Amino acid sequence: MRRLWININTELKIWQRAALPGLTVLILVILARITGSLQVLEWMLLDTFLRLRPPEPVDERVVIIGINDADIAKIGQYPVPDKEIASLLNNLETYSPRVIGLDIFKDVTVPPGHEELVSSFKNNKNIIGIEKVLHPAIAPPPTLISEPERVGIVDVIPDNDAKYRRYILYSPSPQNLQLDKFSLGYKLAKAYLEAQGITDSNGQNDPDTIQFGAYELPSVSSNFGGYVGLHGGELQVLINFRRAKFRTLSLNDIKAGKFEASWLRDKIVLIGNIHNSAGESFYTSAIPEQKIAGQIYGVEYHAHAISQILAAVLDGRPMLKAWAKPWEYIWIIVWGIIPISIGRLTQSVWKNLLGAGVAGICLISIGYVSLLFWGVWIPIAPSLLTLAINGVGLSAFAFYQHDKLLRSKIDERQHTIKYAFNLIHAGPLQTLANSLHHLRAQDIPHEQIISQFEELNLEIRKIGDFLEAEALTHNQSLLLGSKLKIDLKRPINDLFYEVYSSTLERKDLKNFETLKVKTRSFDPIDDKYLNIEQKAELCQFLEEALCNVGKHAYGVKRVQASGTFSDGYYTLRIEDNGLGMSSDTENKGTKQSKNLAKKLNGKFKRSSRTPRGTVCELSWAPLKSHSFKNQKKVFKFDNHRLNDEI
């Protein structure tokens, strides 16, 4: 009995000493999650799981009528005139769709044919228009103002990483708190389900959400899943993006009858723009195989929201939900203790690493399967982080030769703590550098965060400089400062969109954090007027101009990037409303821009705006620049262009 007690006491002492660093790591991870510094990491893992799901069948209940560039070219006018929209609506009604959602703002008249559009709205009661209630607000079609039940809001709120994952079902009206403001997607889904005898009501478990039949839509609360401190009075759901494309017809397809009547009969028809000029696109990493990486058109975003509601109510396909917070933190604690237990059982560095690796694979598999089959978003990222740190950190010392642990309490404790914190500092916490960036929105001293990030940036930039040493590769591609490689054989306007999107997502450019409005529109240029070298230099010019906004435009709220034709000239223009630079010194970036303008037989201009803001322009005549294409001239690119101000 005495020997048993001695063994138990010895084992407790071993566990006490070995568990200290592991528990410290666990507490740090929990604190990091509570303060929101793990949000981006959790969002990224969620997007990855959604992106890696197997393909799904097309949802035949939702059809998109997408007005594309070819439609606009044939019409010869943009915005599309009311007459064309009225004709489209009347034509669609002949095929008896269940409900039509017009995802095009019609608050102003676009002649000709406004009277015909008004008549179409009045004669066809299954048409639902749109409005925007959040800033900047956009009014509904005047004809439908007296029928608010036929108007849906299309406001969408991005997450802090500029990706879109949430969908608003309801928003209180800023003008009248008694006036219901439900989303377009909700009203279209409701109309479809009501035709099948399924009505909506307040949720049974959560009275603040909506229930269709027996299915209660899981709402996003202020601390839902990986989210921390969401604000606002909107009722929102997390979109479980469908791993399939929707049936999409063009305006010309409808006119020419290039479709089957069964595709529209008793379906939800969504009409919207699917061309870049409209600026109606969002960004998500949850959908693979997009034409432009990470970009989804607004009408497609609404289609995913509608489809997930119908699929949940009618097919049993789950919407995304999360555990209650106590269960989430119990889960994280369990996975923090598992590697400590593995270390005690193995007492071997390599066996412990193997055990932690197997446990990590099991953890990821559980998270993926849970999301795939039940739609449950469980906290994999913090659990994986704890498992990685404790699994590696404890392998070298936690339970190695436990009979020697009692020899020196002070020395062993110092060694354990030092080793664990070295691993934290040199390992996974560096991966969290971008995620901790979002702590600026929390109650943490600003100077302390900036100081830590400056140290991490020095190391990251060394790696970045090395990777940028060869930006132009032999397969005609260009490596951007964001580490995105773009194919220069693609149309230049597509390249501009990729450069714009990728650059604004960079986390090392601090001024992008204050951006509220981001607009871009690039007219296409025939590829025969630009060679590969010219495309690369134009992409570099756009990237550097945007990077300068991120580095120098302090307090910037708005950035506009455009490429337009006028009087035979193409103008690439970047404008912001930040403070900008006060120096007029012609530096390296300015010289490069002037040299590029000279090569293109154009002109470069940078000017300040009153009271604040900077405009950067590069203009050239594509036809004239083409005349120099066949000259035997070699253009060299300076891959360190991002370090200079234009």
C-alpha positions as CSV (number, residue, x, y, z in Angstrom):
1,M,0.0,0.0,0.0
2,R,2.8,2.3,0.9
3,R,4.6,1.6,-2.4
4,L,1.4,2.2,-4.3
5,W,1.0,5.6,-2.7
6,I,4.6,6.5,-3.5
7,N,4.1,5.5,-7.1
8,I,0.9,7.6,-7.3
9,N,2.6,10.5,-5.7
10,T,5.6,10.3,-8.1
11,E,3.3,10.1,-11.1
12,L,1.3,13.1,-10.0
13,K,4.6,15.1,-9.7
14,I,5.6,14.0,-13.1
15,W,2.3,15.1,-14.6
16,Q,2.3,18.3,-12.7
17,R,5.7,19.3,-14.1
18,A,5.1,18.0,-17.6
19,A,1.7,19.5,-17.9
20,L,2.7,23.0,-17.0
21,P,4.0,24.1,-20.4
22,G,1.2,22.3,-22.2
23,L,-1.4,24.0,-20.1
24,T,0.3,27.3,-20.6
25,V,0.1,26.8,-24.4
26,L,-3.6,25.8,-24.0
27,I,-4.4,28.9,-22.1
28,L,-2.6,31.1,-24.6
29,V,-4.6,29.5,-27.5
30,I,-7.9,30.0,-25.6
31,L,-7.1,33.6,-24.9
32,A,-6.1,34.2,-28.5
33,R,-9.4,32.7,-29.6
34,I,-11.5,34.7,-27.1
35,T,-9.8,38.0,-28.3
36,G,-10.5,37.1,-32.0
37,S,-6.9,36.7,-33.1
38,L,-7.7,33.2,-34.5
39,Q,-10.6,34.3,-36.7
40,V,-8.8,34.4,-40.0
41,L,-7.2,31.1,-39.4
42,E,-10.6,29.5,-38.6
43,W,-12.2,31.2,-41.6
44,M,-9.4,29.9,-43.9
45,L,-9.9,26.3,-42.6
46,L,-13.6,26.6,-43.0
47,D,-13.2,27.8,-46.6
48,T,-10.7,25.0,-47.3
49,F,-13.2,22.3,-46.0
50,L,-16.0,23.7,-48.1
51,R,-13.7,23.9,-51.2
52,L,-12.5,20.3,-50.8
53,R,-16.0,18.8,-50.6
54,P,-17.0,16.4,-53.5
55,P,-19.0,17.8,-56.4
56,E,-22.8,18.1,-55.9
57,P,-25.6,17.9,-58.4
58,V,-26.9,21.1,-59.9
59,D,-29.9,22.6,-58.1
60,E,-32.5,22.7,-60.8
61,R,-34.8,24.8,-58.7
62,V,-32.7,28.0,-59.2
63,V,-31.9,29.4,-62.6
64,I,-29.8,32.5,-63.3
65,I,-30.4,34.8,-66.2
66,G,-27.0,36.5,-66.4
67,I,-26.6,39.7,-68.4
68,N,-23.1,39.4,-69.8
69,D,-20.7,41.4,-71.9
70,A,-22.0,39.8,-75.1
71,D,-25.6,40.9,-74.2
72,I,-24.5,44.5,-73.5
73,A,-22.5,44.6,-76.8
74,K,-25.6,43.5,-78.7
75,I,-27.8,46.0,-77.0
76,G,-25.2,48.7,-77.4
77,Q,-26.1,50.4,-74.2
78,Y,-25.3,50.1,-70.5
79,P,-27.0,50.2,-68.1
80,V,-29.5,47.9,-69.9
81,P,-32.5,50.0,-70.8
82,D,-35.9,49.5,-69.1
83,K,-37.4,48.3,-72.4
84,E,-35.0,45.3,-72.5
85,I,-35.7,44.4,-68.9
86,A,-39.4,44.6,-69.4
87,S,-39.2,42.4,-72.5
88,L,-37.2,39.9,-70.6
89,L,-39.6,39.8,-67.7
90,N,-42.6,39.4,-70.0
91,N,-40.9,36.7,-72.0
92,L,-40.0,34.8,-68.8
93,E,-43.6,35.0,-67.5
94,T,-44.8,32.9,-70.5
95,Y,-42.9,29.9,-69.1
96,S,-44.6,30.2,-65.7
97,P,-41.7,30.5,-63.3
98,R,-42.7,30.2,-59.7
99,V,-41.0,33.6,-58.8
100,I,-38.6,36.0,-60.4
101,G,-36.0,38.0,-58.6
102,L,-34.7,41.1,-60.4
103,D,-31.2,41.6,-58.8
104,I,-30.7,44.9,-60.7
105,F,-31.2,48.2,-59.1
106,K,-34.1,50.1,-60.7
107,D,-34.3,53.2,-58.5
108,V,-33.8,55.4,-61.6
109,T,-35.2,55.3,-65.1
110,V,-33.0,54.0,-67.9
111,P,-34.8,55.0,-71.1
112,P,-36.3,53.9,-73.4
113,G,-39.2,51.8,-72.2
114,H,-39.7,52.8,-68.6
115,E,-43.5,52.7,-69.0
116,E,-43.2,49.1,-70.3
117,L,-41.2,48.1,-67.2
118,V,-43.8,49.7,-64.9
119,S,-46.5,47.8,-66.6
120,S,-44.5,44.6,-66.3
121,F,-44.1,45.1,-62.5
122,K,-47.9,45.8,-62.2
123,N,-49.1,42.9,-64.3
124,N,-46.8,40.2,-62.9
125,K,-47.1,39.9,-59.2
126,N,-44.4,37.2,-58.8
127,I,-41.6,39.7,-59.6
128,I,-39.5,40.8,-56.6
129,G,-37.2,43.8,-56.9
130,I,-34.3,44.9,-54.7
131,E,-33.2,47.7,-52.5
132,K,-30.2,48.4,-50.3
133,V,-30.8,49.7,-46.7
134,L,-27.2,49.8,-45.3
135,H,-25.0,52.6,-46.2
136,P,-25.0,53.7,-49.0
137,A,-28.7,53.0,-49.3
138,I,-30.4,52.5,-52.7
139,A,-34.1,52.8,-53.1
140,P,-36.4,50.1,-54.6
141,P,-38.1,50.5,-57.9
142,P,-40.6,53.4,-57.6
143,T,-43.5,51.1,-58.8
144,L,-42.9,48.7,-55.9
145,I,-42.5,51.2,-53.1
146,S,-46.2,50.7,-52.2
147,E,-45.7,47.0,-52.2
148,P,-42.8,46.3,-49.7
149,E,-43.6,42.6,-49.8
150,R,-42.3,42.6,-53.3
151,V,-38.9,44.1,-52.5
152,G,-35.9,42.3,-51.0
153,I,-32.7,43.8,-49.6
154,V,-29.4,42.7,-51.1
155,D,-27.0,44.1,-48.5
156,V,-24.0,41.8,-47.8
157,I,-21.4,42.3,-45.1
158,P,-17.8,41.1,-45.6
159,D,-15.7,39.6,-42.9
160,N,-12.5,41.3,-41.8
161,D,-10.4,39.4,-44.4
162,A,-12.6,40.9,-47.2
163,K,-14.2,37.5,-47.9
164,Y,-18.0,37.0,-47.9
165,R,-19.4,34.1,-45.9
166,R,-22.6,35.5,-44.3
167,Y,-26.0,36.3,-45.8
168,I,-28.5,38.7,-44.3
169,L,-32.1,37.4,-44.0
170,Y,-33.5,40.4,-42.1
171,S,-32.3,43.9,-41.3
172,P,-34.2,46.5,-39.3
173,S,-35.2,49.6,-41.3
174,P,-33.2,52.7,-40.4
175,Q,-36.2,54.9,-41.2
176,N,-39.0,52.8,-39.7
177,L,-38.4,50.1,-37.1
178,Q,-41.8,48.7,-37.8
179,L,-41.1,48.1,-41.5
180,D,-39.8,44.6,-42.2
181,K,-36.7,44.5,-44.4
182,F,-36.2,40.9,-45.6
183,S,-33.6,39.8,-48.1
184,L,-34.1,39.0,-51.7
185,G,-32.9,35.4,-51.1
186,Y,-35.3,34.9,-48.2
187,K,-38.3,36.2,-50.1
188,L,-37.6,34.1,-53.2
189,A,-37.1,30.9,-51.0
190,K,-40.3,31.8,-49.1
191,A,-42.4,32.1,-52.2
192,Y,-41.1,28.8,-53.6
193,L,-41.7,26.9,-50.3
194,E,-45.2,28.5,-49.8
195,A,-46.2,27.1,-53.2
196,Q,-45.5,23.7,-51.7
197,G,-47.4,24.3,-48.6
198,I,-44.4,25.1,-46.3
199,T,-44.8,28.4,-44.4
200,D,-42.3,30.3,-42.2
201,S,-42.6,31.2,-38.6
202,N,-40.4,32.2,-35.6
203,G,-37.9,29.5,-34.5
204,Q,-38.8,27.2,-31.7
205,N,-35.4,26.9,-30.1
206,D,-34.3,30.4,-31.1
207,P,-37.3,32.8,-31.3
208,D,-35.0,35.4,-33.1
209,T,-34.5,33.2,-36.2
210,I,-36.8,31.8,-38.9
211,Q,-38.2,28.4,-39.3
212,F,-39.6,26.8,-42.5
213,G,-41.9,23.9,-41.7
214,A,-39.9,21.8,-39.2
215,Y,-36.5,23.2,-40.1
216,E,-35.1,26.1,-38.1
217,L,-32.4,28.2,-39.9
218,P,-29.3,28.4,-37.7
219,S,-28.5,32.1,-37.2
220,V,-25.1,33.7,-36.8
221,S,-24.8,35.2,-33.3
222,S,-22.2,37.7,-32.1
223,N,-19.9,34.8,-31.2
224,F,-20.8,32.1,-33.7
225,G,-18.2,29.4,-34.4
226,G,-14.9,31.2,-35.2
227,Y,-16.5,34.7,-35.1
228,V,-15.9,37.0,-32.2
229,G,-17.9,40.2,-31.4
230,L,-20.1,40.5,-34.5
231,H,-22.2,43.7,-34.2
232,G,-25.5,44.8,-35.8
233,G,-29.2,43.9,-35.6
234,E,-29.3,41.9,-38.7
235,L,-30.5,38.2,-38.8
236,Q,-27.7,36.4,-40.7
237,V,-26.9,32.9,-41.7
238,L,-23.6,31.3,-42.8
239,I,-23.7,30.3,-46.4
240,N,-23.0,26.6,-47.1
241,F,-21.9,27.2,-50.7
242,R,-23.1,24.5,-53.1
243,R,-20.2,22.6,-54.7
244,A,-21.8,23.0,-58.2
245,K,-22.5,25.7,-60.7
246,F,-26.1,26.9,-61.3
247,R,-27.8,26.7,-64.6
248,T,-27.1,30.1,-66.2
249,L,-28.6,31.5,-69.3
250,S,-27.8,34.8,-71.0
251,L,-30.2,37.5,-72.2
252,N,-29.4,36.5,-75.7
253,D,-30.2,32.9,-74.9
254,I,-33.7,33.9,-73.7
255,K,-34.3,36.1,-76.8
256,A,-33.1,33.3,-79.2
257,G,-35.0,30.6,-77.3
258,K,-31.9,28.6,-76.6
259,F,-33.3,26.7,-73.6
260,E,-35.9,24.2,-72.6
261,A,-39.2,25.4,-71.2
262,S,-38.9,22.9,-68.3
263,W,-35.7,24.8,-67.1
264,L,-37.9,27.8,-66.1
265,R,-41.3,26.3,-65.3
266,D,-42.0,26.4,-61.5
267,K,-38.4,27.5,-60.9
268,I,-36.9,30.5,-59.1
269,V,-35.4,32.7,-61.7
270,L,-32.7,35.2,-60.7
271,I,-31.8,38.0,-63.1
272,G,-28.6,39.9,-62.6
273,N,-25.3,41.1,-64.0
274,I,-22.4,38.7,-64.6
275,H,-20.0,41.1,-66.2
276,N,-17.2,42.9,-64.4
277,S,-18.3,46.4,-65.5
278,A,-21.2,46.3,-63.1
279,G,-18.9,45.9,-60.1
280,E,-21.3,43.4,-58.5
281,S,-18.9,40.8,-57.4
282,F,-17.8,39.4,-54.1
283,Y,-14.8,37.4,-52.9
284,T,-14.8,33.9,-51.4
285,S,-12.3,31.0,-51.1
286,A,-15.0,28.4,-50.5
287,I,-15.8,27.8,-54.2
288,P,-13.2,26.2,-56.5
289,E,-12.7,26.6,-60.2
290,Q,-13.8,30.2,-60.5
291,K,-13.0,32.1,-63.8
292,I,-11.3,34.7,-61.7
293,A,-9.8,33.2,-58.5
294,G,-11.9,34.0,-55.5
295,Q,-14.5,36.1,-57.4
296,I,-18.3,35.4,-57.4
297,Y,-21.0,37.6,-59.0
298,G,-23.7,39.0,-56.7
299,V,-26.5,37.1,-58.4
300,E,-24.6,33.9,-57.9
301,Y,-24.1,34.7,-54.2
302,H,-27.9,35.1,-53.8
303,A,-28.4,31.9,-55.7
304,H,-26.2,30.0,-53.2
305,A,-28.1,31.5,-50.3
306,I,-31.5,30.5,-51.8
307,S,-30.3,27.1,-52.7
308,Q,-29.1,26.3,-49.3
309,I,-32.4,27.2,-47.7
310,L,-34.4,25.1,-50.2
311,A,-31.9,22.2,-49.9
312,A,-32.1,22.3,-46.1
313,V,-35.9,22.3,-45.9
314,L,-36.6,19.9,-48.8
315,D,-33.6,17.7,-49.2
316,G,-32.1,17.5,-45.7
317,R,-28.8,19.1,-46.8
318,P,-27.7,20.9,-43.6
319,M,-27.0,24.6,-43.3
320,L,-23.9,25.6,-41.4
321,K,-24.2,25.7,-37.6
322,A,-21.9,25.8,-34.6
323,W,-21.7,24.3,-31.1
324,A,-22.5,26.3,-28.0
325,K,-19.4,28.1,-26.6
326,P,-19.0,25.8,-23.5
327,W,-18.8,22.7,-25.8
328,E,-16.3,24.4,-28.1
329,Y,-13.9,25.2,-25.3
330,I,-14.3,21.7,-23.7
331,W,-13.4,20.4,-27.2
332,I,-10.3,22.6,-27.3
333,I,-9.2,21.6,-23.8
334,V,-9.5,17.9,-24.6
335,W,-7.3,18.3,-27.7
336,G,-4.8,20.2,-25.6
337,I,-4.5,17.4,-23.1
338,I,-4.3,14.6,-25.7
339,P,-0.7,15.4,-26.8
340,I,0.3,15.6,-23.1
341,S,-1.1,12.1,-22.6
342,I,0.6,10.8,-25.7
343,G,3.9,12.1,-24.5
344,R,3.5,10.3,-21.1
345,L,2.6,7.0,-22.8
346,T,5.4,7.1,-25.5
347,Q,8.3,8.7,-23.6
348,S,10.0,8.9,-27.0
349,V,10.6,11.8,-29.3
350,W,9.8,10.0,-32.5
351,K,6.9,8.0,-31.1
352,N,5.4,11.2,-29.7
353,L,5.7,13.0,-33.1
354,L,4.1,10.1,-34.8
355,G,1.3,10.0,-32.2
356,A,0.7,13.7,-32.5
357,G,0.7,13.4,-36.3
358,V,-1.9,10.7,-36.3
359,A,-4.0,12.7,-33.8
360,G,-3.8,15.7,-36.1
361,I,-5.0,13.7,-39.1
362,C,-7.9,12.4,-37.0
363,L,-8.8,15.9,-35.8
364,I,-8.8,17.3,-39.4
365,S,-10.9,14.3,-40.6
366,I,-13.4,14.8,-37.8
367,G,-13.8,18.5,-38.7
368,Y,-14.2,17.7,-42.4
369,V,-16.7,14.9,-41.9
370,S,-18.7,16.9,-39.4
371,L,-19.0,19.8,-41.8
372,L,-19.7,17.6,-44.8
373,F,-22.5,15.4,-43.3
374,W,-24.0,17.5,-40.5
375,G,-23.0,21.1,-41.4
376,V,-21.4,21.5,-37.9
377,W,-18.4,24.0,-37.8
378,I,-16.3,22.8,-34.9
379,P,-13.2,24.6,-33.7
380,I,-10.5,22.7,-35.6
381,A,-8.0,25.5,-36.0
382,P,-7.4,26.2,-32.2
383,S,-7.4,22.5,-31.4
384,L,-4.9,21.8,-34.2
385,L,-2.7,24.6,-33.1
386,T,-2.7,23.3,-29.5
387,L,-2.1,19.8,-30.7
388,A,0.8,20.9,-32.9
389,I,2.5,23.0,-30.2
390,N,2.0,20.5,-27.4
391,G,2.6,17.5,-29.6
392,V,6.0,18.8,-30.8
393,G,7.0,20.8,-27.7
394,L,6.4,18.0,-25.2
395,S,8.1,15.3,-27.3
396,A,11.6,16.4,-26.4
397,F,11.3,16.6,-22.7
398,A,7.7,16.2,-21.3
399,F,8.0,12.6,-20.2
400,Y,11.4,11.7,-21.4
401,Q,13.1,9.6,-18.7
402,H,10.6,10.6,-16.0
403,D,12.7,9.1,-13.3
404,K,15.2,12.0,-13.8
405,L,12.5,14.7,-13.5
406,L,12.7,14.7,-9.7
407,R,16.5,15.3,-9.6
408,S,16.2,19.1,-10.0
409,K,12.8,20.7,-9.7
410,I,14.0,24.3,-10.5
411,D,16.3,23.4,-13.4
412,E,13.7,21.1,-15.0
413,R,10.9,23.6,-14.7
414,Q,13.0,26.4,-16.2
415,H,14.0,24.1,-19.0
416,T,10.5,23.0,-19.7
417,I,9.1,26.5,-19.8
418,K,11.9,27.9,-21.9
419,Y,11.6,25.1,-24.4
420,A,7.9,25.4,-24.7
421,F,7.9,29.1,-25.2
422,N,10.8,28.9,-27.7
423,L,8.6,26.6,-29.7
424,I,5.7,29.0,-29.5
425,H,7.8,31.9,-30.6
426,A,9.7,30.2,-33.4
427,G,6.9,28.0,-34.7
428,P,3.1,28.3,-35.0
429,L,2.7,31.8,-33.5
430,Q,4.5,33.2,-36.6
431,T,1.8,31.5,-38.7
432,L,-0.6,33.6,-36.7
433,A,1.1,36.9,-37.6
434,N,-1.6,37.8,-40.1
435,S,-4.4,36.7,-37.8
436,L,-3.1,38.8,-34.9
437,H,-3.4,41.8,-37.2
438,H,-7.1,41.8,-36.4
439,L,-6.4,42.5,-32.8
440,R,-6.3,46.2,-33.6
441,A,-10.0,46.1,-33.3
442,Q,-9.8,44.7,-29.8
443,D,-8.9,46.3,-26.5
444,I,-5.1,45.8,-26.8
445,P,-2.4,48.5,-26.8
446,H,-1.8,49.6,-30.4
447,E,1.9,50.3,-29.9
448,Q,2.5,46.8,-28.5
449,I,0.9,45.1,-31.4
450,I,2.7,47.3,-34.0
451,S,6.1,46.6,-32.3
452,Q,5.6,42.8,-32.5
453,F,4.5,42.9,-36.1
454,E,7.5,45.0,-37.2
455,E,9.8,42.3,-35.8
456,L,7.9,39.6,-37.7
457,N,7.8,41.6,-40.8
458,L,11.6,41.8,-41.0
459,E,11.8,38.0,-41.2
460,I,8.9,37.7,-43.6
461,R,10.3,40.3,-45.9
462,K,13.6,38.5,-46.2
463,I,11.7,35.4,-47.5
464,G,9.6,37.7,-49.8
465,D,12.7,39.3,-51.3
466,F,14.1,36.0,-52.2
467,L,10.9,34.7,-53.8
468,E,10.6,37.9,-55.8
469,A,14.1,37.6,-57.3
470,E,12.6,35.9,-60.4
471,A,9.2,37.3,-61.0
472,L,8.9,36.7,-64.7
473,T,9.2,33.0,-65.5
474,H,9.8,31.1,-68.7
475,N,6.1,30.1,-69.0
476,Q,5.0,33.8,-69.4
477,S,3.8,34.3,-65.9
478,L,4.3,37.0,-63.3
479,L,4.7,36.6,-59.6
480,L,3.0,39.4,-57.7
481,G,4.1,40.7,-54.3
482,S,1.1,38.9,-52.8
483,K,2.8,35.6,-54.0
484,L,0.0,35.1,-56.6
485,K,1.3,33.9,-60.0
486,I,-0.7,35.3,-62.9
487,D,-0.7,34.0,-66.5
488,L,0.2,36.9,-68.8
489,K,-1.4,35.1,-71.8
490,R,-4.8,36.0,-70.4
491,P,-6.7,39.2,-71.4
492,I,-5.2,42.3,-69.8
493,N,-8.5,43.3,-68.1
494,D,-8.7,39.9,-66.4
495,L,-5.2,40.4,-65.2
496,F,-6.0,43.9,-63.8
497,Y,-8.9,42.4,-61.8
498,E,-6.6,39.7,-60.4
499,V,-3.9,42.2,-59.5
500,Y,-6.4,44.5,-57.9
501,S,-8.1,41.7,-55.8
502,S,-4.8,40.0,-54.8
503,T,-3.1,43.3,-53.7
504,L,-6.0,44.6,-51.6
505,E,-6.0,41.3,-49.7
506,R,-2.3,41.8,-48.6
507,K,-2.0,41.9,-44.8
508,D,1.4,43.7,-44.7
509,L,-0.1,46.9,-46.2
510,K,-1.7,48.4,-43.0
511,N,-3.7,51.2,-44.6
512,F,-6.0,48.7,-46.3
513,E,-7.6,48.0,-42.9
514,T,-9.5,51.3,-43.0
515,L,-10.9,50.8,-46.5
516,K,-14.7,51.0,-46.7
517,V,-15.4,51.4,-50.4
518,K,-13.4,49.4,-53.0
519,T,-14.5,49.9,-56.7
520,R,-12.8,48.8,-59.9
521,S,-13.8,48.6,-63.5
522,F,-11.4,47.8,-66.4
523,D,-12.4,48.0,-70.1
524,P,-11.0,45.2,-72.2
525,I,-8.1,45.8,-74.7
526,D,-7.6,43.5,-77.7
527,D,-4.6,41.3,-77.1
528,K,-3.1,42.1,-80.4
529,Y,-2.4,45.6,-79.1
530,L,-0.2,44.5,-76.2
531,N,2.7,42.0,-76.0
532,I,3.7,39.9,-73.0
533,E,6.2,42.4,-71.8
534,Q,3.8,45.3,-71.9
535,K,1.2,43.4,-70.0
536,A,3.7,42.6,-67.3
537,E,4.8,46.2,-66.9
538,L,1.2,47.4,-66.8
539,C,0.3,44.8,-64.1
540,Q,3.4,45.9,-62.1
541,F,2.3,49.6,-62.5
542,L,-1.2,48.8,-61.1
543,E,0.2,46.7,-58.3
544,E,2.7,49.3,-57.2
545,A,0.1,52.1,-57.3
546,L,-2.3,50.1,-55.1
547,C,0.6,49.1,-52.8
548,N,1.4,52.8,-52.4
549,V,-2.2,53.4,-51.2
550,G,-1.7,50.6,-48.6
551,K,1.7,52.0,-47.5
552,H,1.2,55.8,-47.6
553,A,-2.5,56.7,-47.9
554,Y,-3.1,57.1,-44.1
555,G,-6.8,57.1,-43.1
556,V,-7.9,56.0,-46.6
557,K,-11.6,55.1,-46.8
558,R,-12.0,54.7,-50.5
559,V,-9.9,53.4,-53.4
560,Q,-11.0,53.4,-57.0
561,A,-9.2,51.6,-59.8
562,S,-10.4,51.9,-63.4
563,G,-9.3,51.4,-67.0
564,T,-11.3,53.3,-69.6
565,F,-11.1,54.3,-73.3
566,S,-11.6,57.9,-74.2
567,D,-10.7,59.7,-77.4
568,G,-8.5,56.8,-78.6
569,Y,-6.5,56.7,-75.3
570,Y,-6.7,54.0,-72.6
571,T,-6.3,55.4,-69.1
572,L,-5.3,53.3,-66.1
573,R,-6.3,55.3,-63.1
574,I,-6.0,54.7,-59.3
575,E,-7.6,57.2,-56.9
576,D,-7.8,57.3,-53.1
577,N,-8.9,59.7,-50.4
578,G,-6.0,59.1,-48.0
579,L,-3.5,61.6,-46.8
580,G,-0.8,60.4,-49.2
581,M,2.8,61.6,-49.3
582,S,4.0,65.1,-48.8
583,S,7.3,64.7,-50.7
584,D,7.6,65.6,-54.4
585,T,10.9,63.7,-54.8
586,E,11.1,61.7,-58.0
587,N,12.0,58.3,-56.7
588,K,12.5,54.9,-58.3
589,G,8.8,54.1,-58.7
590,T,8.1,57.4,-60.4
591,K,11.0,56.9,-62.9
592,Q,9.8,53.4,-63.7
593,S,6.2,54.7,-64.4
594,K,7.6,57.5,-66.7
595,N,9.7,55.0,-68.6
596,L,6.7,52.8,-69.1
597,A,4.7,55.7,-70.4
598,K,7.5,56.5,-72.8
599,K,7.6,53.0,-74.1
600,L,3.9,53.0,-74.7
601,N,4.0,56.5,-76.3
602,G,1.8,57.7,-73.5
603,K,2.0,59.9,-70.4
604,F,2.1,59.4,-66.7
605,K,0.7,61.8,-64.1
606,R,0.4,61.8,-60.3
607,S,-1.4,64.5,-58.5
608,S,-2.9,65.4,-55.1
609,R,-6.5,66.1,-54.5
610,T,-8.0,68.8,-52.2
611,P,-8.6,68.4,-49.3
612,R,-7.0,64.9,-49.4
613,G,-6.3,62.1,-51.8
614,T,-4.0,61.1,-54.6
615,V,-4.7,60.3,-58.3
616,C,-2.2,58.2,-60.3
617,E,-2.8,57.9,-64.1
618,L,-1.1,56.1,-67.0
619,S,-2.5,56.9,-70.4
620,W,-1.6,55.6,-73.8
621,A,-3.0,54.9,-77.2
622,P,-3.1,51.1,-77.7
623,L,-3.0,51.4,-81.5
624,K,0.1,53.6,-81.4
625,S,1.8,51.4,-78.8
626,H,1.2,48.4,-81.0
627,S,3.4,49.9,-83.8
628,F,6.4,49.4,-81.6
629,K,5.7,45.8,-80.8
630,N,7.9,44.3,-83.5
631,Q,10.9,46.4,-82.7
632,K,13.9,44.3,-81.5
633,K,13.8,45.6,-77.9
634,V,14.3,43.8,-74.6
635,F,12.3,45.0,-71.6
636,K,13.7,44.2,-68.2
637,F,11.6,44.2,-65.1
638,D,12.7,45.4,-61.7
639,N,11.2,42.9,-59.3
640,H,11.8,45.1,-56.3
641,R,9.3,47.7,-57.6
642,L,7.0,47.3,-54.6
643,N,9.5,49.1,-52.3
644,D,9.2,52.5,-53.9
645,E,6.4,55.1,-54.1
646,I,5.0,56.2,-57.4
